[in-house]
Amino acid sequence: MDRKVYFDNAATTPIRKEVIDSMHKILLKTYGNPSSTHSFGRSAKTQIEISRKSIAKHFNADPQEIIFTSGGTESDNMLLRCAVQDLNVLTIITSKIEHHAVLHAVEFLDENQLAKVSYVKTDAEGLIDFEDLEQLLKADKAKKLVSLMHINNEIGSILDLDRVSKLCQENDALFHTDAVQGVGHYAIDLEKVKIDFLSAAAHKFHGPKGVGFSYVRKNSELNPFILGGSQERGLRAGTESVHNIVGMANALEIAYDRIEEEQKYLKELKVYAIKQFSTSLPGVHFNGCCSDLERSTCTLINVALPVPEDKATLLNFHLDLKGIACSKGSACQSGSAKGSHVLEEVVPLSHRNKPSIRFSFSIFNTKDEIDYLIETLNSFIKK
Ligand SMILES: Cc1ncc(COP(=O)(O)O)c(C=O)c1O
């Protein structure tokens, strides 16, 4: 039988069986519209509110601060656009290595002269320059919003949320973090770390696709993002996806219940992968700081592979043929073809002609799968 190995968990994760079971129950029995006042509607509404409470608890947040959305992209768009429209934000400070859900949203605001956008410097490891951030924050008196991602989805670098939060508070700026890759994998205590807005998506922590949430700090006074009914305190109209919301809450509960053992497992897996890549593929380059477990997420590595140029274009095809799922990303040297905007910022010139690939892990991956990956890469390079 052909082997299948899934190393693309930063793109999306498989749903846990327990989560599917919880969703299945809702789909079968709790089909009322949560806005209906009869018993069917009330049951659905109850499930939503139980889920909201459960999600809020993991972040030390108030349930009313959790607004359900369709996922990371919607949350990023909602929070950035509402902050500008409703809170007099005139300048957004972000980085060039954010997800497109943030970058394209801020470009829209800039192009339409709704807010000015400044980009904080990042280094070759994908970490932000705090001195530059401070200077940007102090540049003028305009009301500012800092939007920086918690964990970079391509290279895995981790942002020091606490340090950014303190700088924002000192400079009277709002702070949004796209925590899509961090939620469910790392603990975030919103009582200890003052973050005004946060985006999350269930499908990155073994929950369903098409559902996520925005954390909106109390008294933020945002106006409706989607107009219509009065769901989600009027901020986000539309009949709630009850089974998805329940599935998300369930996935998050399991993720944070098992966070210690699962982080330990993932760290061991990543250490093993780094060792195998380093010893079996001389010349491999770990992009950003992804080989450093303190400063990068345990869920992924991003490597520039020592593949001869004439073979590079065939690599992804070959991995796919061998049943290995991963994400390609390249930093184009010429700039003629569109490469990854993140790798453009971090990959040194000496590695730009090599194919870069992200392998992202979950607790369903094994060391044996990593051995298979290394064998496959080795035989491809040597062939
Ligand atoms: C960091 C980050 N932000 C936002 C998104 C978009 O999330 P969604 O696919 O739920 O819209 C992703 C998805 O890959 C992501 O990794």
Ligand as a Chemical Component Dictionary entry (heavy atoms), coordinates in Angstrom:
data_LIG
# 
_chem_comp.id                   LIG 
_chem_comp.type                 NON-POLYMER 
_chem_comp.pdbx_formal_charge   0 
_chem_comp.three_letter_code    LIG 
# 
loop_
_chem_comp_atom.comp_id 
_chem_comp_atom.atom_id 
_chem_comp_atom.alt_atom_id 
_chem_comp_atom.type_symbol 
_chem_comp_atom.charge 
_chem_comp_atom.model_Cartn_x 
_chem_comp_atom.model_Cartn_y 
_chem_comp_atom.model_Cartn_z 
_chem_comp_atom.pdbx_ordinal 
LIG C1 C1 C 0 -0.768 33.058 10.961 1  
LIG C2 C2 C 0 -2.021 32.847 10.192 2  
LIG N1 N1 N 0 -2.942 33.810 10.168 3  
LIG C3 C3 C 0 -4.105 33.682 9.509  4  
LIG C4 C4 C 0 -4.389 32.521 8.830  5  
LIG C5 C5 C 0 -5.699 32.378 8.118  6  
LIG O1 O1 O 0 -6.549 31.545 8.861  7  
LIG P1 P1 P 0 -7.844 30.862 8.181  8  
LIG O2 O2 O 0 -7.321 29.841 7.236  9  
LIG O3 O3 O 0 -8.573 30.241 9.343  10 
LIG O4 O4 O 0 -8.614 31.925 7.532  11 
LIG C6 C6 C 0 -3.452 31.477 8.808  12 
LIG C7 C7 C 0 -3.703 30.250 8.039  13 
LIG O5 O5 O 0 -2.793 29.605 7.561  14 
LIG C8 C8 C 0 -2.241 31.647 9.521  15 
LIG O6 O6 O 0 -1.310 30.691 9.553  16 
# 
loop_
_chem_comp_bond.comp_id 
_chem_comp_bond.atom_id_1 
_chem_comp_bond.atom_id_2 
_chem_comp_bond.value_order 
_chem_comp_bond.pdbx_ordinal 
LIG C1 C2 SING 1  
LIG C2 N1 SING 2  
LIG C2 C8 DOUB 3  
LIG N1 C3 DOUB 4  
LIG C3 C4 SING 5  
LIG C4 C5 SING 6  
LIG C4 C6 DOUB 7  
LIG C5 O1 SING 8  
LIG O1 P1 SING 9  
LIG P1 O2 DOUB 10 
LIG P1 O3 SING 11 
LIG P1 O4 SING 12 
LIG C6 C7 SING 13 
LIG C6 C8 SING 14 
LIG C7 O5 DOUB 15 
LIG C8 O6 SING 16 
# 
